[in-house]
Amino acid sequence: MSSLRQIQVTTQQIAEAISSALSMDVTIVDDSMVRIAGTGYHQATIGQKITGNSVYEKVIHHPAEYIINDVSTYQDCAKCEKRTSCMELAQLCCPIIVGTKAIGVIGLIAFSPKQQLELAKKDQRLLSFVRKMAELIAVKIVEEDSLNRIVFLKNQMETVLNFIAEGVIAIDENAKVINVNFAAEKLLKIKARDVIGFHLNEVFPGTPIPEVLRDGIGFINREVSVWNKGIHYHYMVSAKPMFGEEEVRGVVASFSAVGEWTVQQSLVQDRLTFGDIVGSSKALLQIKEEAAKAAKTSSTVLIMGESGTGKEVFARAIHYEGDRGNRPFVAVNCGAIPENLLESELFGYEEGAFTGARKGGKPGKFQLANNGTLFLDEIGDMPHFLQVKLLRVLQEKTVERVGGIKAMSLNVRIIAATNRNLEELVKEGTFRDDLYYRLNVFPIELPPLRKRTGDIMELAKFFLEKQTKSSGKKITGFTDEAALCMKNYDWPGNIRELENVVECAVIKTSAEVIDVDVLLTKLTAGIQLYLPIQPVMSNQGSDEFEERQAIMAALNAFGKCVEGKKKAAAHLGMGIATLYRKIRKYGIEAG
């Protein structure tokens, strides 16, 4: 739709005003030669397209003002297909320009000799008047475009606000509600149409949001406890002032329920199931089967295994495969948080509990995981004094914040994990035996990667696909030599180390396959370390001796580099992996 057509009512009013003031007929056409407005003879043809070699088309393509005192002698009019039926005697044309483009034309038309004489006598004054009208129409178009952009931005902003999982509420300088998103409607159990214009305290009572209007200072993640219709609610609230000419003109606040979990929030997290865990070895399938049994219960689970074996991945799968899958999964690494911070991180704290405590206090991970799952990773590194407090939470199913005097009820499932031997720690006296037995309800032990070698290349291909997507490289797989090196490596860092090795290889390679030349030295050296080198004995069988000699001759002929070994293996009629195995078997120096 053309710009003029969007303001067609206004354009027709201006055409009628010009006609009334100048006692001449007026027509206005857009840049597609459609008549948008008209008076007199042309009023009946509004909406029709002007055909033929019209002068209006010339004005559109070469913006300029034209005064045609006599249509019958005007050169351009001679080309018009409607010349014989045209009743126009004289005409004044003025382009409507927005920016540098003509988006339409105003035509002032004389249909009688009197009007023709009037146009000839006052052409410059008439042109000046019509020019002003063209400028007025251009201003109206700019205003309409601006209004359309504002409406679009408003709709766009509302779409974004309503997509956000957190509640958002905005107030004006009088603390009256001016906007509420969908999440806020659900959290506060209100409808926007019912609360717009109401004071904030009638909609969201007891919050510190109005304080921002007074002092102009916002805040972030302040916990707020409010009573509403006899029910106690806990929210985490952030607020920011809106300024206009250096004065606070309103406040925008975001908030979320503490200890509650909404469908929108659960969708934000990546859901993970046992089917997402890569590997098909017998050892892994048995563990998945055990973990699936744990997922069907709310029992405490203790996952044991070396670092990098995927303990958190299993914990997440147990959570999302269970009845709490749409509730929060909160993970805490007990070994990564300083001892003096771990207590407040787990249990939260009240305002003023210690120097530097946040105003309004802070909820702990237990509270945030309410009705969901709390994953306590590296539980063996938890300080002894906190083990006592954790045991109390598990036994009494309540939590008390640091500096608090009131216990809050909890419904939290615990999944703990460790790479340490908790039984040994209990014997040493560094881990409480009563806590160990409380955690060890459903034990799951993950095997190290070296005990599930069948999964190594399956995992490697999974990580390769992940890395190629992020790097944009086209890498299709691994050479036989690279795969042999990876299968024979001990993987002390387990799956995490494997992922790092693949990422490093993807960065280093410029080929379409990963070869041994881009693998870390510790992997390629291992090709000769994991099977002992056997010295050539004098009583070695003649067949083995001949095979050894043939391999040595082929390596000498084709070279001991990777490409040379490939050619040597092809020459000898064996696979590259077989060649490497025989090189180790016969103790051949292979470069």
Buried (B, 14 or more C-beta within 10 A) or exposed (E): EBBBBBBBEBBBEBBBBBBEEBEBBBBBBBBBBBBBBBBEEBBEEBEEEBEEBBBBBBBBEEBEBBBBBEBEEBEBBEEBEBBEEEEBBBBBBBBBBBEEEBBBBBBBBBBEEEBBBBBBEBBEEBBEBBBEBBEBBBEBBEEBBEEEEEEEEEEEEEEEBBEBBBBBBBBBEEBBBBBBBBBBBBBBEBEBEEBEEBBBEEBBEEBBBBBBBEEEEBBEBBBBEBEEEEEEBBBBBBBBBBEEEEEBEBBBBBBBBBBBBBEBBBEEEEBBBBEEBBBEBEBBEEBBEBBBEBBEBBEBBBBBBBBBBBBBBBBBBBBBBBEBBBBBBBBBBBBEBEEEEBBBBBBBBBBEBEEEBBEBBBBBBBBBBBBBBBBBBBBBBBBEEBBEBBBBBBEEEEBBBBBBEEBBEBEBBBBBBBBBEBEEBBEEEBBBEEBBEBBBBBEBEBBBBEEBBEBBBBBBBBBBEBBBEEEEBEBEBBBBBBBBBBBBBBBEBBBBBBBBBBBBBBEEBEEEBBBBBBBBEBBBEBBBEEBEEEEEEEEBEEEBBEBBEBBBEBBEEBBBEBEBBBBBBBEBEBEBBBBBBBBBBBBBEBE
